[in-house]
Amino acid sequence: MLLENKRVMIQGVGPGLGQQLALAAAREGADVALAARTESMLEEVASKVRSLGRRALAVPTDIADRAQCDRFVARTLEEFGRIDALINSAMTHAPGLFESADLDAWRQVMDVNCFGYLNLTQAVVPHMKKQGGGAIVMVNTMSVKAPLLGTGAYATSKGALSAATRALAKELAPHNIRVNQVYIGWMWGPPVQGMLTLAAKEKGVSVQDLKAEVEKEIPLGRMPEDHECANPVLFLASDLAKVVVGASIDVNGGQVLGP
């Protein structure tokens, strides 16, 4: 198994990719520590992980709060004894055009999508150094390269995260801590299904019609599903990628390519 007997922390556990990351990690042999702000969601996913025969720890955490990140790390070490991988997956956004935007809302997006990731990463690093290494994976977005209209706050926060990921990769590699990222694109799962359902009602068309419009722009010819997008993340967290440092992998069906 890809992550046999690994201890993996995952933040941003919601009904979409976060849940799929947790379940896929468990299927690949990992014990999983889970963080998000919604306790009921965490407990639901933790129960599913345990049903797969792996240990699960659920710690309600707002990653914008450094003290809560420190607590999540401490609880994980208390429960599992080590941290082999950290997967940062949370996201928030403030849709709208820049000209009329509340920049305080942009700062709040930055506090989660960039500084929240860095809070938890900084809390984990000393322990990974002490144990001789580890893997850190940042879930980023293709919007860094090709932002959709009205997603400036989101794209800006993730662009900052992209630069930080490269800087951390270089700084931490001598300690055998590998930092990498994935650029996720359109992903079929509960969040996108919900968004397209609302849009379809507003436009008087079907969800499948809207989905087909999106898929015209994806060279693969279809929208990747959230469980499929979890796999490249787990690869970067695994020993199969133990010489991969500072990589940015496009996970978007070919819709956006290149550096």
C-alpha positions as CSV (number, residue, x, y, z in Angstrom):
1,M,0.0,0.0,0.0
2,L,1.1,3.5,-0.8
3,L,1.0,4.9,2.7
4,E,1.3,1.7,4.8
5,N,1.8,2.5,8.5
6,K,2.2,6.2,7.8
7,R,0.7,8.9,10.1
8,V,-0.9,11.6,7.9
9,M,-2.4,15.0,9.0
10,I,-5.1,16.4,6.7
11,Q,-6.6,19.9,7.1
12,G,-9.6,21.1,5.2
13,V,-11.7,18.0,5.6
14,G,-15.1,18.8,4.0
15,P,-17.5,16.9,1.8
16,G,-15.4,17.1,-1.3
17,L,-11.6,16.6,-1.8
18,G,-10.8,16.7,1.9
19,Q,-13.0,13.7,2.7
20,Q,-11.6,11.8,-0.4
21,L,-8.1,12.5,0.7
22,A,-8.8,11.1,4.2
23,L,-10.5,7.9,2.9
24,A,-7.9,7.3,0.2
25,A,-5.1,7.7,2.7
26,A,-6.8,5.2,5.0
27,R,-7.3,2.7,2.1
28,E,-3.6,3.1,1.4
29,G,-2.7,2.1,4.9
30,A,-2.4,5.4,6.8
31,D,-3.7,6.5,10.2
32,V,-5.2,9.9,9.7
33,A,-5.5,13.1,11.9
34,L,-8.3,15.3,10.5
35,A,-8.9,19.0,11.0
36,A,-11.6,21.5,9.9
37,R,-13.8,24.0,11.6
38,T,-17.0,21.8,11.4
39,E,-16.8,19.1,14.1
40,S,-19.8,17.1,12.8
41,M,-18.1,16.7,9.4
42,L,-14.9,15.7,11.0
43,E,-16.6,13.0,13.1
44,E,-18.4,11.7,10.1
45,V,-15.2,11.3,8.1
46,A,-13.3,9.9,11.1
47,S,-16.0,7.2,11.5
48,K,-15.6,6.3,7.8
49,V,-11.8,6.0,8.2
50,R,-12.2,3.7,11.2
51,S,-14.6,1.5,9.2
52,L,-11.6,1.0,6.9
53,G,-9.6,-0.4,9.7
54,R,-7.4,2.6,10.4
55,R,-7.1,4.9,13.3
56,A,-8.6,8.4,13.0
57,L,-8.3,11.5,15.1
58,A,-10.7,14.5,14.6
59,V,-9.6,17.9,15.9
60,P,-11.8,20.9,15.2
61,T,-9.3,23.6,14.0
62,D,-9.4,27.0,12.5
63,I,-6.0,27.1,10.7
64,A,-6.1,30.9,10.7
65,D,-5.5,30.6,14.4
66,R,-1.9,29.5,15.2
67,A,-2.7,28.3,18.7
68,Q,-5.3,25.9,17.2
69,C,-2.7,24.7,14.7
70,D,-0.3,24.0,17.6
71,R,-3.0,22.1,19.4
72,F,-3.8,20.0,16.3
73,V,-0.1,19.0,16.0
74,A,0.2,18.3,19.7
75,R,-2.9,16.1,19.6
76,T,-1.7,14.2,16.6
77,L,1.7,13.5,18.2
78,E,0.0,12.4,21.4
79,E,-2.2,10.0,19.5
80,F,0.1,8.7,16.8
81,G,3.7,9.5,18.0
82,R,4.9,10.9,14.7
83,I,3.8,12.9,11.6
84,D,4.9,11.4,8.3
85,A,2.9,13.7,6.1
86,L,0.9,16.9,6.2
87,I,-1.7,17.6,3.5
88,N,-3.0,21.2,3.5
89,S,-6.4,21.3,1.7
90,A,-8.6,24.0,3.2
91,M,-10.0,26.9,1.1
92,T,-12.2,29.9,1.3
93,H,-13.0,32.6,-1.2
94,A,-14.6,36.1,-1.5
95,P,-16.2,36.2,-5.0
96,G,-16.6,39.5,-6.8
97,L,-14.7,42.0,-8.9
98,F,-11.7,43.8,-7.5
99,E,-12.9,47.4,-8.1
100,S,-15.8,47.0,-5.7
101,A,-14.1,44.5,-3.4
102,D,-13.7,44.8,0.4
103,L,-10.0,44.2,0.8
104,D,-10.5,43.1,4.3
105,A,-12.4,40.2,2.8
106,W,-9.4,39.5,0.6
107,R,-7.2,39.5,3.7
108,Q,-9.4,37.0,5.4
109,V,-9.1,34.7,2.3
110,M,-5.3,35.2,2.5
111,D,-5.4,34.3,6.2
112,V,-6.9,30.8,5.4
113,N,-5.6,29.9,1.9
114,C,-2.0,31.1,2.5
115,F,-1.2,32.0,6.1
116,G,-3.4,29.2,7.4
117,Y,-1.4,26.7,5.5
118,L,1.8,28.3,6.7
119,N,0.6,28.3,10.3
120,L,0.1,24.5,10.3
121,T,3.2,23.9,8.3
122,Q,5.4,25.9,10.7
123,A,3.9,24.0,13.6
124,V,4.8,20.7,12.0
125,V,8.3,21.4,10.7
126,P,10.2,21.1,14.0
127,H,8.7,17.6,14.7
128,M,9.5,16.4,11.1
129,K,13.1,17.7,11.5
130,K,13.4,15.8,14.8
131,Q,12.2,12.5,13.3
132,G,14.4,12.8,10.3
133,G,12.0,14.0,7.6
134,G,8.5,14.1,6.2
135,A,6.3,15.2,3.3
136,I,4.2,18.3,3.0
137,V,1.7,18.8,0.2
138,M,-0.2,22.0,-0.6
139,V,-3.4,21.7,-2.5
140,N,-3.3,24.7,-4.8
141,T,-5.5,25.7,-7.8
142,M,-5.2,26.2,-11.6
143,S,-6.7,29.6,-10.9
144,V,-3.1,30.7,-10.0
145,K,-2.4,30.4,-13.7
146,A,-5.8,31.2,-15.2
147,P,-8.1,32.9,-12.8
148,L,-11.8,33.0,-13.6
149,L,-13.5,36.4,-13.6
150,G,-14.5,37.3,-10.0
151,T,-12.0,35.0,-8.3
152,G,-9.3,37.5,-7.7
153,A,-9.1,37.1,-3.9
154,Y,-8.9,33.3,-4.3
155,A,-6.3,33.4,-7.1
156,T,-4.2,35.9,-5.3
157,S,-4.1,33.9,-2.0
158,K,-3.2,30.8,-3.8
159,G,-0.6,32.6,-5.9
160,A,1.1,33.6,-2.7
161,L,0.9,30.0,-1.5
162,S,2.6,28.8,-4.7
163,A,5.6,31.1,-4.2
164,A,5.8,30.1,-0.5
165,T,5.7,26.4,-1.5
166,R,8.8,26.8,-3.7
167,A,10.6,28.8,-1.0
168,L,9.8,26.2,1.7
169,A,10.8,23.3,-0.6
170,K,14.3,24.7,-1.0
171,E,14.7,25.6,2.7
172,L,13.4,22.3,4.1
173,A,14.9,19.8,1.6
174,P,18.2,19.6,3.5
175,H,16.2,18.3,6.5
176,N,14.6,15.6,4.3
177,I,11.3,17.4,4.4
178,R,9.7,17.4,0.9
179,V,7.3,20.3,0.1
180,N,5.3,20.0,-3.1
181,Q,2.0,21.2,-4.5
182,V,-0.8,20.3,-6.9
183,Y,-2.8,22.6,-9.1
184,I,-6.4,21.4,-8.9
185,G,-8.9,22.4,-11.6
186,W,-12.6,21.7,-12.0
187,M,-13.4,18.7,-9.9
188,W,-16.7,16.8,-9.8
189,G,-17.9,16.4,-6.3
190,P,-20.3,18.0,-3.8
191,P,-19.0,21.6,-3.9
192,V,-19.0,21.8,-7.7
193,Q,-22.3,19.9,-7.9
194,G,-23.9,22.4,-5.6
195,M,-22.5,25.4,-7.5
196,L,-23.7,24.1,-10.8
197,T,-27.1,23.2,-9.4
198,L,-27.6,26.8,-8.3
199,A,-26.3,28.2,-11.6
200,A,-28.6,25.8,-13.6
201,K,-31.7,27.1,-11.7
202,E,-30.7,30.7,-12.4
203,K,-30.2,30.0,-16.1
204,G,-33.0,27.6,-16.6
205,V,-30.8,24.8,-18.0
206,S,-29.8,21.5,-16.7
207,V,-26.7,20.7,-14.5
208,Q,-25.5,18.3,-17.2
209,D,-25.7,21.1,-19.8
210,L,-23.5,23.4,-17.7
211,K,-21.1,20.5,-16.9
212,A,-20.8,19.8,-20.6
213,E,-19.9,23.4,-21.3
214,V,-17.1,23.3,-18.8
215,E,-15.9,19.9,-20.1
216,K,-15.5,21.5,-23.6
217,E,-12.5,23.3,-22.2
218,I,-10.8,20.3,-20.7
219,P,-8.6,18.3,-23.1
220,L,-9.2,15.1,-21.2
221,G,-12.8,15.4,-22.3
222,R,-14.4,15.1,-18.9
223,M,-14.3,16.8,-15.5
224,P,-12.1,14.8,-13.1
225,E,-13.8,13.5,-10.0
226,D,-12.7,14.5,-6.5
227,H,-11.5,10.9,-5.6
228,E,-9.4,10.9,-8.7
229,C,-7.8,14.2,-7.8
230,A,-6.9,12.8,-4.4
231,N,-4.5,10.3,-5.9
232,P,-1.7,12.6,-7.1
233,V,-1.7,14.3,-3.7
234,L,-1.2,11.0,-1.9
235,F,1.6,10.1,-4.4
236,L,3.5,13.3,-3.3
237,A,2.9,12.3,0.3
238,S,4.3,8.8,-0.2
239,D,7.8,7.3,-0.4
240,L,7.4,6.8,-4.1
241,A,8.0,10.6,-4.4
242,K,10.9,10.7,-1.9
243,V,13.1,12.5,-4.4
244,V,10.4,14.9,-5.6
245,V,11.0,18.4,-4.1
246,G,9.3,21.7,-5.1
247,A,7.1,20.1,-7.8
248,S,3.9,21.6,-9.0
249,I,1.7,19.0,-10.6
250,D,-1.3,19.9,-12.8
251,V,-4.4,17.9,-11.8
252,N,-6.9,19.5,-14.1
253,G,-7.4,17.2,-17.1
254,G,-5.0,19.3,-19.1
255,Q,-7.0,22.5,-19.0
256,V,-4.1,24.5,-17.8
257,L,-0.6,23.4,-18.4
258,G,3.0,24.6,-17.8
259,P,4.9,26.4,-15.0
